[in-house]
Amino acid sequence: MPTSPSKPASRIKLALAVAACACLTVAGCSSDADGDAAVRLAQAQVDDAKENLSAAKEAATAAAADFCDQGSDYLVALNRYGGVLTTREVTVGDVRDAGADLAEPADDVADSADAAVAARDDVTAAEQDLADAKADLAEAKGTTPTPTPTPTPTSKATKLVPTAPPASVNRVEQAKQELDSAVEGINDETPLTRASEQLNAAAVALELAWLGLLSDVGCLTDEQQATATQAVSDYTTTLQHSLALAGYYTATVDGVYGPATVEAVEALQEAHDLPVTGAMDKATSAALESELADLGGAAAEQSVATAAAVQQTLSLAGFWSGPIDGEWTPALTEALEAFQTELGVEPSGVVDAATVAALERAIADLQAEPDESEEPEPTEDPSPSATETPSS
């Protein structure tokens, strides 16, 4: 007959059981504590990442503003030789200095550009750090993290420090090299007039290139951008008409300083033995004005008369509702192109031989139509309004 366990032995077993339960309980409490700590740590990392991103954005905004300021200062220094912003003559002192005073502002704007790019990269890195911290927090909570795309330089950072189009950057670099070459080509044997032309031509090209770059990266306000765009369009339209009158420009007058305008300016520069840059510097403007003056007032009067005649013709045809003032505007070019389309000729925007011939045929066809004694079929007004584009 088995003997029953003694009371001390039973108490030992009970104590062991209680201890085991206690250990399990303590282990569970420890696990929960570790989980809470991991969540708190992950949340702290998210908070830190948000603060770092905010600081990076502020730094990027400041860097972009500094670049705009340094770029403006560089333009002011460059204007001593170019004269795009404020008209001035190149002096003997300019030629003697030969751009030496541009070194410091050029270095400053280059440094500010590097700082702006670095600040943009910092924003991108901070965005990535925040995305990683959020993923760690979701993992600590035991939830499924929300998929976050990997930040790139084209994300929020671009809004703070926009990336300049490669074409604009290349144009600035090319113009800078051209200015350096012009400066190196000037010596004590270079005639003053020629030295002034070389400096001015290269400086104008670089100044215009920098203006374009500052516009591309958002250094201009919306109002400044609109004003600048309109001013450039008006200037280019006038230039194209002048070049056309002098026989250098044959394309459509559209107010866009594109390849056709550049080629016309280069042809003008070649004809007058000027530095061929495609930009209208002082010497090139003087050459154009000289050619127009040689044509005499009759040429200018003929140009106005031609524009007025086109306006009158388009008005009678229902394609023009503007004033008959002899001023050739982009709107008049568009109206002429619409008129040419209706006539079935190439819509060039220029009164060429094909347009004149088509107009003569149209007049002849009208004269050959039956007289008014025949009852015409009632139709709607066939003349398109000035705001409509006729079908071809």
Secondary structure, DSSP 4 states (H G I P E B T S, - for coil): -PPPPPHHHHHHHHHHHHHHHHHHHHHHHHHHHHHHHHHHHHHHHHHHHHHHHHHHHHHHHHHHHHHHHHHHHHHHHHHHHH-SSS--PPPHHHHHHTTGGGHHHHHHHHHHHHHHHHHHHHHHHHHHHHHHHHHHHHHHHT-PPPP-PPP-TTSHHHHHSPPPPHHHHHHHHHHHHHHHHHHHT--TTS-HHHHHHHHHHHHHHHHHHHHHHHHHTT-S-HHHHHHHHHHHHHHHHHHHHHHHHTTS--S---S---HHHHHHHHHHHHHTT----SS--HHHHHHHHHHHHHH-HHHHHHHHHHHHHHHHHHHHTTS--S--SS---HHHHHHHHHHHHHHTS---SS--HHHHHHHHHHHHHHHHS--TTS-PPP----SPPTTSPPP-
